[in-house]
Amino acid sequence: MNNRLLVSTALTLAFSAPLWAQTKWDLPAAYPASNFHTENLVQFANDVDKATGGKLKITVHANASLFKANEIKRAVQGGQAQIGEVLLVNFENENPMYGADGIPFLATSYAESKRLSDAQKPFTDKLLAAQGMKLLYAVAWPPQGIYVKKEIASVADMRGLKWRAYSPATGKIAELIGAQPVTIQAAELSQALATGVVESYMSSGSTGYDTKTYESIKYFYDTQAWLPKNAVIVNRKAFDALDAATQAALTKAAADAEARGWKVSEEKNDWYKKALTEKGMKIMTPSPKLMGDLKQVGAIMLADWQKRAGPDGEAMVAAYLKSAPKAAPAKK
């Protein structure tokens, strides 16, 4: 009788338990929950949950609450987080190829930035694979402009300014224009502006709005200098541990998130500038002199980057330039 009871209990437990084990992943991100990148991450996580029937649950940790911005890539590489979102240009010192989309004036529109992203991807895939990771998707920020506390007409007007450097490229710009670089991550920017630690920086309308830069700085010069990308990366062992159907669902949700993210970024670009204006910020058109000076800085940085990136850099730039649409022949 006891044996029958044990068998009956075992069968009951077997049939009442889930037929699959739920997998839980943490996704650290550096930007506020209200930022469009983070909102896209949450939608991505929801899509994965739905497509896998709850088999893979991804929890988004916004605003550097789990890891600081510069710690996320290492956390994913080491398996402390299974998946994470990083700003690629932050890792240019590891390998110049990560910084391709931080070169001023190489790609200045969404169309150009997407072509640059496509040219960069094979090299990024190779680098991440060597570090035990995989790229799931990447989305551009709106074009970068200059936030500054005073009106400027040339690069000379920016000498000595306390300049936020969030990547090797923005640190190099500070060096070339004679500003004082101060390393500040996005989550710390509001306080740095309020306390005068920083009085100028280059970023998108999105960052200016999210950090309430308009409370400390009143001028935004719309230089449209470059469009850096956030990349969602996954630990390769964690990815490989998923069954084929879950991998496919994750990959499909990532492709959808990339397409959606680029679309929203472009749509919100004008919205952010309008919102900044409503908060009292002046959106300035750069003078020809200022643009000329900045493009000289860009040319210096491109030559320096290509020298450091070597054959891979040359191949990537060549692929990017080759992908440009052909100009229509002039009518006779």
C-alpha positions as CSV (number, residue, x, y, z in Angstrom):
1,M,0.0,0.0,0.0
2,N,2.8,2.4,0.9
3,N,4.5,1.6,-2.4
4,R,1.4,2.4,-4.3
5,L,1.1,5.7,-2.4
6,L,4.7,6.6,-3.2
7,V,4.2,5.8,-6.9
8,S,0.9,7.8,-7.0
9,T,2.6,10.8,-5.3
10,A,5.5,10.7,-7.7
11,L,3.3,10.6,-10.7
12,T,1.2,13.5,-9.4
13,L,4.3,15.6,-8.8
14,A,5.7,14.7,-12.3
15,F,2.5,15.8,-14.1
16,S,1.9,18.9,-12.0
17,A,5.5,20.2,-12.5
18,P,6.3,22.4,-15.5
19,L,7.5,20.5,-18.5
20,W,10.3,23.0,-19.0
21,A,12.7,24.9,-16.8
22,Q,12.4,28.7,-16.8
23,T,15.6,30.6,-17.6
24,K,16.1,34.1,-16.0
25,W,18.5,36.6,-17.4
26,D,19.6,40.0,-16.1
27,L,20.1,42.9,-18.5
28,P,22.0,45.8,-17.1
29,A,21.6,49.1,-18.9
30,A,23.2,52.5,-18.3
31,Y,20.3,54.9,-19.2
32,P,17.1,56.0,-17.4
33,A,13.9,53.9,-17.7
34,S,12.3,56.8,-19.7
35,N,15.1,56.8,-22.3
36,F,14.0,55.4,-25.7
37,H,16.8,52.8,-25.7
38,T,15.6,51.5,-22.3
39,E,12.0,51.5,-23.4
40,N,13.1,49.5,-26.5
41,L,14.9,47.0,-24.2
42,V,11.8,46.5,-22.1
43,Q,9.7,45.8,-25.2
44,F,12.4,43.4,-26.4
45,A,12.3,41.6,-23.1
46,N,8.5,41.4,-23.3
47,D,8.6,40.1,-26.9
48,V,11.1,37.3,-25.8
49,D,8.8,36.4,-22.8
50,K,5.8,36.2,-25.1
51,A,7.5,34.3,-27.9
52,T,9.0,31.7,-25.6
53,G,5.8,31.3,-23.5
54,G,7.6,32.5,-20.4
55,K,10.5,30.1,-20.9
56,L,13.1,32.9,-21.1
57,K,12.6,35.9,-18.7
58,I,14.8,38.9,-19.1
59,T,14.8,41.6,-16.4
60,V,16.0,45.1,-17.5
61,H,18.0,47.0,-14.8
62,A,18.0,50.6,-16.0
63,N,20.1,53.7,-15.1
64,A,23.3,51.8,-14.2
65,S,21.5,50.3,-11.2
66,L,23.1,46.8,-11.5
67,F,26.5,47.7,-13.1
68,K,28.0,51.1,-14.1
69,A,28.1,51.8,-17.8
70,N,31.8,51.0,-18.1
71,E,31.3,47.7,-16.2
72,I,28.5,46.1,-18.2
73,K,30.6,44.7,-21.0
74,R,33.0,42.9,-18.6
75,A,30.0,41.7,-16.6
76,V,28.5,40.0,-19.7
77,Q,31.9,38.6,-20.7
78,G,32.4,37.1,-17.3
79,G,28.9,35.8,-16.9
80,Q,27.9,38.1,-14.0
81,A,25.1,39.2,-16.3
82,Q,23.9,37.0,-19.2
83,I,23.0,40.0,-21.5
84,G,23.6,43.8,-21.4
85,E,23.5,47.0,-23.3
86,V,26.7,49.0,-24.0
87,L,27.8,52.1,-25.8
88,L,30.2,50.7,-28.4
89,V,32.5,53.8,-28.6
90,N,33.3,53.4,-24.9
91,F,35.5,50.4,-25.7
92,E,37.7,52.0,-28.4
93,N,40.7,51.6,-26.2
94,E,40.2,47.8,-26.3
95,N,40.1,47.8,-30.1
96,P,39.7,50.8,-32.5
97,M,36.9,49.0,-34.4
98,Y,34.6,49.5,-31.5
99,G,35.0,53.3,-32.0
100,A,34.1,53.5,-35.7
101,D,30.8,55.3,-35.1
102,G,32.4,57.9,-32.8
103,I,34.5,59.5,-35.6
104,P,33.2,63.0,-36.1
105,F,31.6,63.7,-39.5
106,L,32.3,60.2,-41.0
107,A,28.5,59.4,-40.8
108,T,26.2,62.3,-40.0
109,S,22.7,61.1,-40.9
110,Y,20.6,58.1,-40.1
111,A,21.1,56.6,-43.6
112,E,24.8,57.1,-43.4
113,S,25.0,55.7,-39.8
114,K,23.0,52.6,-40.8
115,R,25.4,52.0,-43.7
116,L,28.4,52.5,-41.3
117,S,26.8,50.1,-38.8
118,D,26.4,47.4,-41.5
119,A,30.1,47.9,-42.5
120,Q,31.2,47.7,-38.9
121,K,29.1,44.7,-37.9
122,P,31.4,41.9,-39.3
123,F,34.3,43.3,-37.4
124,T,32.3,43.8,-34.2
125,D,31.0,40.2,-34.5
126,K,34.5,38.9,-34.7
127,L,35.8,40.9,-31.8
128,L,32.9,39.9,-29.5
129,A,33.1,36.3,-30.5
130,A,36.8,36.2,-29.5
131,Q,35.7,37.5,-26.1
132,G,33.0,34.9,-25.6
133,M,30.0,37.2,-26.6
134,K,27.6,37.7,-29.4
135,L,26.0,40.9,-30.8
136,L,22.2,40.7,-30.8
137,Y,21.3,44.2,-32.1
138,A,22.5,47.8,-32.2
139,V,20.6,51.1,-32.4
140,A,21.9,54.6,-33.1
141,W,21.5,57.6,-30.8
142,P,20.3,60.8,-32.4
143,P,23.0,63.0,-34.0
144,Q,25.5,64.6,-31.6
145,G,25.7,68.3,-30.9
146,I,27.5,70.6,-28.5
147,Y,26.0,71.6,-25.2
148,V,27.7,74.7,-23.9
149,K,27.1,77.4,-21.3
150,K,27.9,80.3,-23.7
151,E,27.6,81.2,-27.4
152,I,30.4,80.0,-29.5
153,A,31.4,80.9,-33.1
154,S,34.6,78.8,-33.4
155,V,36.6,76.1,-31.7
156,A,38.8,78.8,-30.2
157,D,35.8,79.9,-28.1
158,M,35.8,76.4,-26.4
159,R,39.4,76.5,-25.1
160,G,39.6,75.8,-21.4
161,L,36.0,74.7,-20.9
162,K,35.4,71.8,-18.6
163,W,34.3,69.2,-21.1
164,R,32.5,65.9,-20.4
165,A,34.4,63.0,-21.9
166,Y,32.4,59.7,-21.9
167,S,34.5,57.8,-24.5
168,P,38.0,57.9,-25.9
169,A,36.8,59.8,-28.9
170,T,35.2,62.6,-26.8
171,G,38.4,62.7,-24.7
172,K,40.4,63.2,-28.0
173,I,38.1,66.0,-29.1
174,A,38.7,67.8,-25.8
175,E,42.5,67.5,-26.4
176,L,42.2,68.8,-30.0
177,I,40.0,71.8,-29.1
178,G,41.9,72.7,-25.9
179,A,39.1,71.9,-23.5
180,Q,39.6,70.2,-20.1
181,P,38.3,66.6,-20.3
182,V,36.3,65.3,-17.3
183,T,35.2,61.6,-17.4
184,I,31.5,61.5,-16.4
185,Q,29.1,58.7,-17.2
186,A,25.4,59.4,-18.1
187,A,24.0,58.5,-14.7
188,E,26.3,61.1,-13.0
189,L,25.9,63.9,-15.6
190,S,23.0,65.8,-13.9
191,Q,24.9,66.3,-10.7
192,A,28.1,67.1,-12.6
193,L,26.3,69.9,-14.5
194,A,24.6,71.2,-11.4
195,T,27.8,71.4,-9.4
196,G,29.9,72.9,-12.3
197,V,32.2,69.9,-12.6
198,V,31.2,70.0,-16.3
199,E,30.2,73.0,-18.4
200,S,30.1,71.6,-21.9
201,Y,29.8,68.3,-23.7
202,M,28.8,66.6,-27.0
203,S,25.8,64.3,-27.1
204,S,22.4,63.9,-28.5
205,G,19.2,65.7,-27.8
206,S,18.1,62.6,-25.9
207,T,20.9,62.9,-23.3
208,G,20.3,66.6,-22.9
209,Y,16.6,66.0,-22.1
210,D,17.1,62.9,-19.9
211,T,19.7,64.6,-17.7
212,K,17.8,68.0,-17.6
213,T,20.9,69.7,-19.0
214,Y,18.6,72.7,-19.7
215,E,18.7,73.5,-16.0
216,S,22.4,74.3,-16.2
217,I,23.2,75.0,-19.8
218,K,21.3,77.1,-22.3
219,Y,22.9,76.5,-25.7
220,F,22.8,73.4,-27.9
221,Y,24.7,73.6,-31.2
222,D,23.2,71.2,-33.7
223,T,26.4,70.0,-35.3
224,Q,25.1,66.5,-36.2
225,A,28.6,65.3,-35.8
226,W,28.1,61.5,-35.5
227,L,25.5,58.9,-34.3
228,P,27.0,56.5,-31.8
229,K,25.3,53.1,-31.2
230,N,24.1,51.2,-28.2
231,A,24.7,47.5,-28.7
232,V,22.9,44.6,-26.9
233,I,25.4,41.8,-26.3
234,V,24.9,38.3,-24.9
235,N,27.2,35.9,-23.2
236,R,27.9,33.2,-25.7
237,K,27.7,30.3,-23.2
238,A,24.3,31.6,-21.9
239,F,23.1,31.8,-25.5
240,D,24.3,28.4,-26.4
241,A,22.6,26.9,-23.3
242,L,19.2,27.9,-24.7
243,D,17.3,25.4,-26.9
244,A,17.1,26.0,-30.6
245,A,13.5,27.4,-30.5
246,T,14.4,29.9,-27.7
247,Q,17.5,31.0,-29.6
248,A,15.4,31.6,-32.6
249,A,12.8,33.6,-30.6
250,L,15.5,35.7,-29.0
251,T,17.2,36.4,-32.4
252,K,13.8,37.4,-34.0
253,A,13.0,39.7,-31.1
254,A,16.4,41.3,-31.4
255,A,15.9,41.9,-35.1
256,D,12.5,43.5,-34.4
257,A,14.1,45.7,-31.6
258,E,16.8,46.9,-33.9
259,A,14.3,47.9,-36.7
260,R,12.0,49.6,-34.1
261,G,14.9,51.3,-32.3
262,W,16.3,53.0,-35.4
263,K,12.8,54.2,-36.4
264,V,12.1,55.6,-32.9
265,S,15.5,57.2,-32.7
266,E,14.9,59.1,-35.9
267,E,11.4,60.1,-34.9
268,K,12.4,61.3,-31.5
269,N,15.4,63.4,-32.8
270,D,13.2,66.4,-33.7
271,W,11.0,65.8,-30.6
272,Y,13.9,66.1,-28.3
273,K,15.1,69.3,-29.8
274,K,11.5,70.7,-29.6
275,A,11.3,69.6,-25.9
276,L,14.6,71.2,-25.1
277,T,13.4,74.5,-26.7
278,E,10.3,74.3,-24.5
279,K,12.5,74.0,-21.5
280,G,14.3,77.2,-22.3
281,M,17.3,75.9,-24.3
282,K,18.4,77.7,-27.5
283,I,19.0,75.3,-30.4
284,M,21.7,77.0,-32.4
285,T,22.8,76.5,-36.0
286,P,26.6,76.3,-36.0
287,S,28.5,79.1,-37.8
288,P,30.4,78.1,-41.0
289,K,33.6,78.8,-39.1
290,L,32.6,76.5,-36.2
291,M,31.6,73.7,-38.6
292,G,34.8,74.1,-40.6
293,D,36.9,73.9,-37.4
294,L,35.0,70.8,-36.2
295,K,35.4,69.1,-39.5
296,Q,39.2,69.6,-39.3
297,V,39.0,67.9,-35.9
298,G,37.1,65.1,-37.6
299,A,39.6,64.7,-40.3
300,I,42.5,64.5,-37.8
301,M,40.6,61.9,-35.8
302,L,39.7,59.8,-38.8
303,A,43.4,59.7,-40.0
304,D,44.4,58.8,-36.4
305,W,41.8,56.1,-36.1
306,Q,42.6,54.5,-39.5
307,K,46.3,54.4,-38.5
308,R,45.4,52.6,-35.2
309,A,42.8,50.3,-36.8
310,G,45.1,49.1,-39.6
311,P,43.9,46.9,-42.4
312,D,40.6,46.2,-40.7
313,G,39.9,49.9,-40.4
314,E,40.7,50.5,-44.1
315,A,38.5,47.6,-45.1
316,M,35.6,48.9,-43.0
317,V,35.8,52.5,-44.3
318,A,36.1,51.2,-47.9
319,A,33.0,49.0,-47.4
320,Y,31.1,52.0,-45.9
321,L,32.1,54.3,-48.8
322,K,31.4,51.7,-51.4
323,S,27.8,51.3,-50.0
324,A,27.0,55.0,-50.7
325,P,24.1,55.4,-53.1
326,K,25.3,56.3,-56.6
327,A,24.5,59.9,-57.6
328,A,21.9,60.2,-60.4
329,P,23.5,61.2,-63.7
330,A,23.0,64.9,-64.6
331,K,20.4,65.6,-67.2
332,K,21.6,66.7,-70.5
